[in-house]
C-alpha cells in the first residue's frame, strides 16, 4: 500500500487537473478534492507490473508513474537516485504503477486484473 500511495502522489502532481474541487458537506465543512477519474487499485505481481509498464510506456495518451523496488530498499533519496542511475531499465522491479488515460486504453493494458483486497 505504501508503494500505491507514492505513485498516487506523483500522479496527482504530474497530471494537471486530476483532482476535482473540494466538496462541502451538509454542515458546511470542506473536504479536499479527490481524483475525478476515480481510483482503482488492482493486484499484480512484479512480472505483471513490468509487462504493464512495457505496454504503457510508448502510449502518448497514457501517463505512467512507477515506484521501483529501489525506492523502498533505500532510506535516503540521494541513495535511491544513485541506485536507479546504475540500474538498467530491464532490471528495475516495480512495486506499483499508476496510470491515467482513456479508460478503454487502460483496460487493454491491464487486462482483467483483480481488485486488491
Phi and psi in radians as a Rosetta constraint file:
Dihedral C 1 N 2 CA 2 C 2 CIRCULARHARMONIC -1.020 0.35
Dihedral N 2 CA 2 C 2 N 3 CIRCULARHARMONIC -0.758 0.35
Dihedral C 2 N 3 CA 3 C 3 CIRCULARHARMONIC -1.112 0.35
Dihedral N 3 CA 3 C 3 N 4 CIRCULARHARMONIC -0.695 0.35
Dihedral C 3 N 4 CA 4 C 4 CIRCULARHARMONIC -1.099 0.35
Dihedral N 4 CA 4 C 4 N 5 CIRCULARHARMONIC -0.700 0.35
Dihedral C 4 N 5 CA 5 C 5 CIRCULARHARMONIC -1.154 0.35
Dihedral N 5 CA 5 C 5 N 6 CIRCULARHARMONIC -0.692 0.35
Dihedral C 5 N 6 CA 6 C 6 CIRCULARHARMONIC -1.109 0.35
Dihedral N 6 CA 6 C 6 N 7 CIRCULARHARMONIC -0.795 0.35
Dihedral C 6 N 7 CA 7 C 7 CIRCULARHARMONIC -1.226 0.35
Dihedral N 7 CA 7 C 7 N 8 CIRCULARHARMONIC -0.509 0.35
Dihedral C 7 N 8 CA 8 C 8 CIRCULARHARMONIC -1.143 0.35
Dihedral N 8 CA 8 C 8 N 9 CIRCULARHARMONIC -0.693 0.35
Dihedral C 8 N 9 CA 9 C 9 CIRCULARHARMONIC -1.109 0.35
Dihedral N 9 CA 9 C 9 N 10 CIRCULARHARMONIC -0.769 0.35
Dihedral C 9 N 10 CA 10 C 10 CIRCULARHARMONIC -1.098 0.35
Dihedral N 10 CA 10 C 10 N 11 CIRCULARHARMONIC -0.725 0.35
Dihedral C 10 N 11 CA 11 C 11 CIRCULARHARMONIC -1.127 0.35
Dihedral N 11 CA 11 C 11 N 12 CIRCULARHARMONIC -0.768 0.35
Dihedral C 11 N 12 CA 12 C 12 CIRCULARHARMONIC -1.074 0.35
Dihedral N 12 CA 12 C 12 N 13 CIRCULARHARMONIC -0.578 0.35
Dihedral C 12 N 13 CA 13 C 13 CIRCULARHARMONIC -1.349 0.35
Dihedral N 13 CA 13 C 13 N 14 CIRCULARHARMONIC -0.732 0.35
Dihedral C 13 N 14 CA 14 C 14 CIRCULARHARMONIC -1.416 0.35
Dihedral N 14 CA 14 C 14 N 15 CIRCULARHARMONIC -0.529 0.35
Dihedral C 14 N 15 CA 15 C 15 CIRCULARHARMONIC -1.668 0.35
Dihedral N 15 CA 15 C 15 N 16 CIRCULARHARMONIC 1.883 0.35
Dihedral C 15 N 16 CA 16 C 16 CIRCULARHARMONIC -1.060 0.35
Dihedral N 16 CA 16 C 16 N 17 CIRCULARHARMONIC 2.414 0.35
Dihedral C 16 N 17 CA 17 C 17 CIRCULARHARMONIC 1.018 0.35
Dihedral N 17 CA 17 C 17 N 18 CIRCULARHARMONIC 0.508 0.35
Dihedral C 17 N 18 CA 18 C 18 CIRCULARHARMONIC -1.242 0.35
Dihedral N 18 CA 18 C 18 N 19 CIRCULARHARMONIC -0.624 0.35
Dihedral C 18 N 19 CA 19 C 19 CIRCULARHARMONIC -1.513 0.35
Dihedral N 19 CA 19 C 19 N 20 CIRCULARHARMONIC 2.356 0.35
Dihedral C 19 N 20 CA 20 C 20 CIRCULARHARMONIC -1.336 0.35
Dihedral N 20 CA 20 C 20 N 21 CIRCULARHARMONIC 3.061 0.35
Dihedral C 20 N 21 CA 21 C 21 CIRCULARHARMONIC -1.219 0.35
Dihedral N 21 CA 21 C 21 N 22 CIRCULARHARMONIC 2.871 0.35
Dihedral C 21 N 22 CA 22 C 22 CIRCULARHARMONIC -1.087 0.35
Dihedral N 22 CA 22 C 22 N 23 CIRCULARHARMONIC 2.602 0.35
Dihedral C 22 N 23 CA 23 C 23 CIRCULARHARMONIC -1.819 0.35
Dihedral N 23 CA 23 C 23 N 24 CIRCULARHARMONIC 2.488 0.35
Dihedral C 23 N 24 CA 24 C 24 CIRCULARHARMONIC -1.954 0.35
Dihedral N 24 CA 24 C 24 N 25 CIRCULARHARMONIC 2.236 0.35
Dihedral C 24 N 25 CA 25 C 25 CIRCULARHARMONIC -1.457 0.35
Dihedral N 25 CA 25 C 25 N 26 CIRCULARHARMONIC 3.112 0.35
Dihedral C 25 N 26 CA 26 C 26 CIRCULARHARMONIC -1.095 0.35
Dihedral N 26 CA 26 C 26 N 27 CIRCULARHARMONIC -0.314 0.35
Dihedral C 26 N 27 CA 27 C 27 CIRCULARHARMONIC -1.690 0.35
Dihedral N 27 CA 27 C 27 N 28 CIRCULARHARMONIC 0.080 0.35
Dihedral C 27 N 28 CA 28 C 28 CIRCULARHARMONIC 1.501 0.35
Dihedral N 28 CA 28 C 28 N 29 CIRCULARHARMONIC 0.120 0.35
Dihedral C 28 N 29 CA 29 C 29 CIRCULARHARMONIC -1.483 0.35
Dihedral N 29 CA 29 C 29 N 30 CIRCULARHARMONIC 2.445 0.35
Dihedral C 29 N 30 CA 30 C 30 CIRCULARHARMONIC -1.562 0.35
Dihedral N 30 CA 30 C 30 N 31 CIRCULARHARMONIC 2.483 0.35
Dihedral C 30 N 31 CA 31 C 31 CIRCULARHARMONIC -2.185 0.35
Dihedral N 31 CA 31 C 31 N 32 CIRCULARHARMONIC 2.343 0.35
Dihedral C 31 N 32 CA 32 C 32 CIRCULARHARMONIC -0.976 0.35
Dihedral N 32 CA 32 C 32 N 33 CIRCULARHARMONIC 2.648 0.35
Dihedral C 32 N 33 CA 33 C 33 CIRCULARHARMONIC -1.119 0.35
Dihedral N 33 CA 33 C 33 N 34 CIRCULARHARMONIC 2.587 0.35
Dihedral C 33 N 34 CA 34 C 34 CIRCULARHARMONIC -2.042 0.35
Dihedral N 34 CA 34 C 34 N 35 CIRCULARHARMONIC 2.876 0.35
Dihedral C 34 N 35 CA 35 C 35 CIRCULARHARMONIC -1.051 0.35
Dihedral N 35 CA 35 C 35 N 36 CIRCULARHARMONIC 2.161 0.35
Dihedral C 35 N 36 CA 36 C 36 CIRCULARHARMONIC -1.196 0.35
Dihedral N 36 CA 36 C 36 N 37 CIRCULARHARMONIC -0.413 0.35
Dihedral C 36 N 37 CA 37 C 37 CIRCULARHARMONIC -1.380 0.35
Dihedral N 37 CA 37 C 37 N 38 CIRCULARHARMONIC -0.161 0.35
Dihedral C 37 N 38 CA 38 C 38 CIRCULARHARMONIC 1.466 0.35
Dihedral N 38 CA 38 C 38 N 39 CIRCULARHARMONIC 2.977 0.35
Dihedral C 38 N 39 CA 39 C 39 CIRCULARHARMONIC -2.390 0.35
Dihedral N 39 CA 39 C 39 N 40 CIRCULARHARMONIC 2.162 0.35
Dihedral C 39 N 40 CA 40 C 40 CIRCULARHARMONIC -2.159 0.35
Dihedral N 40 CA 40 C 40 N 41 CIRCULARHARMONIC 2.163 0.35
Dihedral C 40 N 41 CA 41 C 41 CIRCULARHARMONIC -1.821 0.35
Dihedral N 41 CA 41 C 41 N 42 CIRCULARHARMONIC 2.031 0.35
Dihedral C 41 N 42 CA 42 C 42 CIRCULARHARMONIC -1.842 0.35
Dihedral N 42 CA 42 C 42 N 43 CIRCULARHARMONIC 2.671 0.35
Dihedral C 42 N 43 CA 43 C 43 CIRCULARHARMONIC -1.649 0.35
Dihedral N 43 CA 43 C 43 N 44 CIRCULARHARMONIC 2.341 0.35
Dihedral C 43 N 44 CA 44 C 44 CIRCULARHARMONIC -2.775 0.35
Dihedral N 44 CA 44 C 44 N 45 CIRCULARHARMONIC 2.608 0.35
Dihedral C 44 N 45 CA 45 C 45 CIRCULARHARMONIC -1.449 0.35
Dihedral N 45 CA 45 C 45 N 46 CIRCULARHARMONIC 3.045 0.35
Dihedral C 45 N 46 CA 46 C 46 CIRCULARHARMONIC -1.114 0.35
Dihedral N 46 CA 46 C 46 N 47 CIRCULARHARMONIC -0.672 0.35
Dihedral C 46 N 47 CA 47 C 47 CIRCULARHARMONIC -1.127 0.35
Dihedral N 47 CA 47 C 47 N 48 CIRCULARHARMONIC -0.702 0.35
Dihedral C 47 N 48 CA 48 C 48 CIRCULARHARMONIC -1.119 0.35
Dihedral N 48 CA 48 C 48 N 49 CIRCULARHARMONIC -0.730 0.35
Dihedral C 48 N 49 CA 49 C 49 CIRCULARHARMONIC -1.071 0.35
Dihedral N 49 CA 49 C 49 N 50 CIRCULARHARMONIC -0.702 0.35
Dihedral C 49 N 50 CA 50 C 50 CIRCULARHARMONIC -1.074 0.35
Dihedral N 50 CA 50 C 50 N 51 CIRCULARHARMONIC -0.720 0.35
Dihedral C 50 N 51 CA 51 C 51 CIRCULARHARMONIC -1.135 0.35
Dihedral N 51 CA 51 C 51 N 52 CIRCULARHARMONIC -0.709 0.35
Dihedral C 51 N 52 CA 52 C 52 CIRCULARHARMONIC -1.086 0.35
Dihedral N 52 CA 52 C 52 N 53 CIRCULARHARMONIC -0.796 0.35
Dihedral C 52 N 53 CA 53 C 53 CIRCULARHARMONIC -1.093 0.35
Dihedral N 53 CA 53 C 53 N 54 CIRCULARHARMONIC -0.689 0.35
Dihedral C 53 N 54 CA 54 C 54 CIRCULARHARMONIC -1.092 0.35
Dihedral N 54 CA 54 C 54 N 55 CIRCULARHARMONIC -0.699 0.35
Dihedral C 54 N 55 CA 55 C 55 CIRCULARHARMONIC -1.211 0.35
Dihedral N 55 CA 55 C 55 N 56 CIRCULARHARMONIC -0.635 0.35
Dihedral C 55 N 56 CA 56 C 56 CIRCULARHARMONIC -1.503 0.35
Dihedral N 56 CA 56 C 56 N 57 CIRCULARHARMONIC -0.426 0.35
Dihedral C 56 N 57 CA 57 C 57 CIRCULARHARMONIC -1.079 0.35
Dihedral N 57 CA 57 C 57 N 58 CIRCULARHARMONIC -0.533 0.35
Dihedral C 57 N 58 CA 58 C 58 CIRCULARHARMONIC -1.694 0.35
Dihedral N 58 CA 58 C 58 N 59 CIRCULARHARMONIC 0.165 0.35
Dihedral C 58 N 59 CA 59 C 59 CIRCULARHARMONIC -1.615 0.35
Dihedral N 59 CA 59 C 59 N 60 CIRCULARHARMONIC 1.918 0.35
Dihedral C 59 N 60 CA 60 C 60 CIRCULARHARMONIC -1.177 0.35
Dihedral N 60 CA 60 C 60 N 61 CIRCULARHARMONIC -0.311 0.35
Dihedral C 60 N 61 CA 61 C 61 CIRCULARHARMONIC -1.656 0.35
Dihedral N 61 CA 61 C 61 N 62 CIRCULARHARMONIC 0.130 0.35
Dihedral C 61 N 62 CA 62 C 62 CIRCULARHARMONIC -2.211 0.35
Dihedral N 62 CA 62 C 62 N 63 CIRCULARHARMONIC 2.152 0.35
Dihedral C 62 N 63 CA 63 C 63 CIRCULARHARMONIC -1.477 0.35
Dihedral N 63 CA 63 C 63 N 64 CIRCULARHARMONIC 2.381 0.35
Dihedral C 63 N 64 CA 64 C 64 CIRCULARHARMONIC -2.296 0.35
Dihedral N 64 CA 64 C 64 N 65 CIRCULARHARMONIC 2.248 0.35
Dihedral C 64 N 65 CA 65 C 65 CIRCULARHARMONIC -2.195 0.35
Dihedral N 65 CA 65 C 65 N 66 CIRCULARHARMONIC 2.423 0.35
Dihedral C 65 N 66 CA 66 C 66 CIRCULARHARMONIC -2.234 0.35
Dihedral N 66 CA 66 C 66 N 67 CIRCULARHARMONIC 2.793 0.35
Dihedral C 66 N 67 CA 67 C 67 CIRCULARHARMONIC -2.126 0.35
Dihedral N 67 CA 67 C 67 N 68 CIRCULARHARMONIC 1.824 0.35
Dihedral C 67 N 68 CA 68 C 68 CIRCULARHARMONIC -1.224 0.35
Dihedral N 68 CA 68 C 68 N 69 CIRCULARHARMONIC 2.702 0.35
Dihedral C 68 N 69 CA 69 C 69 CIRCULARHARMONIC -0.944 0.35
Dihedral N 69 CA 69 C 69 N 70 CIRCULARHARMONIC -0.582 0.35
Dihedral C 69 N 70 CA 70 C 70 CIRCULARHARMONIC -1.019 0.35
Dihedral N 70 CA 70 C 70 N 71 CIRCULARHARMONIC -0.472 0.35
Dihedral C 70 N 71 CA 71 C 71 CIRCULARHARMONIC -1.160 0.35
Dihedral N 71 CA 71 C 71 N 72 CIRCULARHARMONIC -0.578 0.35
Dihedral C 71 N 72 CA 72 C 72 CIRCULARHARMONIC -1.597 0.35
Dihedral N 72 CA 72 C 72 N 73 CIRCULARHARMONIC -0.272 0.35
Dihedral C 72 N 73 CA 73 C 73 CIRCULARHARMONIC -1.502 0.35
Dihedral N 73 CA 73 C 73 N 74 CIRCULARHARMONIC -0.196 0.35
Dihedral C 73 N 74 CA 74 C 74 CIRCULARHARMONIC -2.035 0.35
Dihedral N 74 CA 74 C 74 N 75 CIRCULARHARMONIC 2.662 0.35
Dihedral C 74 N 75 CA 75 C 75 CIRCULARHARMONIC -1.874 0.35
Dihedral N 75 CA 75 C 75 N 76 CIRCULARHARMONIC -0.272 0.35
Dihedral C 75 N 76 CA 76 C 76 CIRCULARHARMONIC -2.072 0.35
Dihedral N 76 CA 76 C 76 N 77 CIRCULARHARMONIC 2.318 0.35
Dihedral C 76 N 77 CA 77 C 77 CIRCULARHARMONIC -1.029 0.35
Dihedral N 77 CA 77 C 77 N 78 CIRCULARHARMONIC -0.662 0.35
Dihedral C 77 N 78 CA 78 C 78 CIRCULARHARMONIC -1.093 0.35
Dihedral N 78 CA 78 C 78 N 79 CIRCULARHARMONIC -0.585 0.35
Dihedral C 78 N 79 CA 79 C 79 CIRCULARHARMONIC -1.135 0.35
Dihedral N 79 CA 79 C 79 N 80 CIRCULARHARMONIC -0.748 0.35
Dihedral C 79 N 80 CA 80 C 80 CIRCULARHARMONIC -1.007 0.35
Dihedral N 80 CA 80 C 80 N 81 CIRCULARHARMONIC -0.833 0.35
Dihedral C 80 N 81 CA 81 C 81 CIRCULARHARMONIC -1.052 0.35
Dihedral N 81 CA 81 C 81 N 82 CIRCULARHARMONIC -0.710 0.35
Dihedral C 81 N 82 CA 82 C 82 CIRCULARHARMONIC -1.150 0.35
Dihedral N 82 CA 82 C 82 N 83 CIRCULARHARMONIC -0.764 0.35
Dihedral C 82 N 83 CA 83 C 83 CIRCULARHARMONIC -1.084 0.35
Dihedral N 83 CA 83 C 83 N 84 CIRCULARHARMONIC -0.788 0.35
Dihedral C 83 N 84 CA 84 C 84 CIRCULARHARMONIC -1.097 0.35
Dihedral N 84 CA 84 C 84 N 85 CIRCULARHARMONIC -0.701 0.35
Dihedral C 84 N 85 CA 85 C 85 CIRCULARHARMONIC -1.126 0.35
Dihedral N 85 CA 85 C 85 N 86 CIRCULARHARMONIC -0.445 0.35
Dihedral C 85 N 86 CA 86 C 86 CIRCULARHARMONIC -1.782 0.35
Dihedral N 86 CA 86 C 86 N 87 CIRCULARHARMONIC 0.106 0.35
Dihedral C 86 N 87 CA 87 C 87 CIRCULARHARMONIC -1.907 0.35
Dihedral N 87 CA 87 C 87 N 88 CIRCULARHARMONIC 2.119 0.35
Dihedral C 87 N 88 CA 88 C 88 CIRCULARHARMONIC -1.078 0.35
Dihedral N 88 CA 88 C 88 N 89 CIRCULARHARMONIC 2.542 0.35
Dihedral C 88 N 89 CA 89 C 89 CIRCULARHARMONIC -0.937 0.35
Dihedral N 89 CA 89 C 89 N 90 CIRCULARHARMONIC -0.646 0.35
Dihedral C 89 N 90 CA 90 C 90 CIRCULARHARMONIC -1.127 0.35
Dihedral N 90 CA 90 C 90 N 91 CIRCULARHARMONIC -0.403 0.35
Dihedral C 90 N 91 CA 91 C 91 CIRCULARHARMONIC -1.660 0.35
Dihedral N 91 CA 91 C 91 N 92 CIRCULARHARMONIC 0.005 0.35
Dihedral C 91 N 92 CA 92 C 92 CIRCULARHARMONIC -1.387 0.35
Dihedral N 92 CA 92 C 92 N 93 CIRCULARHARMONIC 2.202 0.35
Dihedral C 92 N 93 CA 93 C 93 CIRCULARHARMONIC -1.808 0.35
Dihedral N 93 CA 93 C 93 N 94 CIRCULARHARMONIC 1.903 0.35
Dihedral C 93 N 94 CA 94 C 94 CIRCULARHARMONIC -1.340 0.35
Dihedral N 94 CA 94 C 94 N 95 CIRCULARHARMONIC 2.432 0.35
Dihedral C 94 N 95 CA 95 C 95 CIRCULARHARMONIC -1.666 0.35
Dihedral N 95 CA 95 C 95 N 96 CIRCULARHARMONIC -0.452 0.35
Dihedral C 95 N 96 CA 96 C 96 CIRCULARHARMONIC -2.729 0.35
Dihedral N 96 CA 96 C 96 N 97 CIRCULARHARMONIC 2.639 0.35
Dihedral C 96 N 97 CA 97 C 97 CIRCULARHARMONIC -2.359 0.35
Dihedral N 97 CA 97 C 97 N 98 CIRCULARHARMONIC 2.362 0.35
Dihedral C 97 N 98 CA 98 C 98 CIRCULARHARMONIC -2.008 0.35
Dihedral N 98 CA 98 C 98 N 99 CIRCULARHARMONIC 2.367 0.35
Dihedral C 98 N 99 CA 99 C 99 CIRCULARHARMONIC -2.349 0.35
Dihedral N 99 CA 99 C 99 N 100 CIRCULARHARMONIC 2.509 0.35
Dihedral C 99 N 100 CA 100 C 100 CIRCULARHARMONIC -2.336 0.35
Dihedral N 100 CA 100 C 100 N 101 CIRCULARHARMONIC 2.282 0.35
Dihedral C 100 N 101 CA 101 C 101 CIRCULARHARMONIC 3.067 0.35
Dihedral N 101 CA 101 C 101 N 102 CIRCULARHARMONIC -3.069 0.35
Dihedral C 101 N 102 CA 102 C 102 CIRCULARHARMONIC -0.991 0.35
Dihedral N 102 CA 102 C 102 N 103 CIRCULARHARMONIC 2.330 0.35
Dihedral C 102 N 103 CA 103 C 103 CIRCULARHARMONIC -0.968 0.35
Dihedral N 103 CA 103 C 103 N 104 CIRCULARHARMONIC -0.725 0.35
Dihedral C 103 N 104 CA 104 C 104 CIRCULARHARMONIC -1.123 0.35
Dihedral N 104 CA 104 C 104 N 105 CIRCULARHARMONIC -0.572 0.35
Dihedral C 104 N 105 CA 105 C 105 CIRCULARHARMONIC -1.294 0.35
Dihedral N 105 CA 105 C 105 N 106 CIRCULARHARMONIC -0.719 0.35
Dihedral C 105 N 106 CA 106 C 106 CIRCULARHARMONIC -1.091 0.35
Dihedral N 106 CA 106 C 106 N 107 CIRCULARHARMONIC -0.773 0.35
Dihedral C 106 N 107 CA 107 C 107 CIRCULARHARMONIC -1.022 0.35
Dihedral N 107 CA 107 C 107 N 108 CIRCULARHARMONIC -0.683 0.35
Dihedral C 107 N 108 CA 108 C 108 CIRCULARHARMONIC -1.173 0.35
Dihedral N 108 CA 108 C 108 N 109 CIRCULARHARMONIC -0.593 0.35
Dihedral C 108 N 109 CA 109 C 109 CIRCULARHARMONIC -1.284 0.35
Dihedral N 109 CA 109 C 109 N 110 CIRCULARHARMONIC -0.768 0.35
Dihedral C 109 N 110 CA 110 C 110 CIRCULARHARMONIC -1.556 0.35
Dihedral N 110 CA 110 C 110 N 111 CIRCULARHARMONIC -0.254 0.35
Dihedral C 110 N 111 CA 111 C 111 CIRCULARHARMONIC 1.150 0.35
Dihedral N 111 CA 111 C 111 N 112 CIRCULARHARMONIC -2.398 0.35
Dihedral C 111 N 112 CA 112 C 112 CIRCULARHARMONIC -1.956 0.35
Dihedral N 112 CA 112 C 112 N 113 CIRCULARHARMONIC 0.870 0.35
Dihedral C 112 N 113 CA 113 C 113 CIRCULARHARMONIC -1.158 0.35
Dihedral N 113 CA 113 C 113 N 114 CIRCULARHARMONIC 2.535 0.35
Dihedral C 113 N 114 CA 114 C 114 CIRCULARHARMONIC -1.350 0.35
Dihedral N 114 CA 114 C 114 N 115 CIRCULARHARMONIC 2.738 0.35
Dihedral C 114 N 115 CA 115 C 115 CIRCULARHARMONIC -1.150 0.35
Dihedral N 115 CA 115 C 115 N 116 CIRCULARHARMONIC 2.498 0.35
Dihedral C 115 N 116 CA 116 C 116 CIRCULARHARMONIC -1.241 0.35
Dihedral N 116 CA 116 C 116 N 117 CIRCULARHARMONIC 2.300 0.35
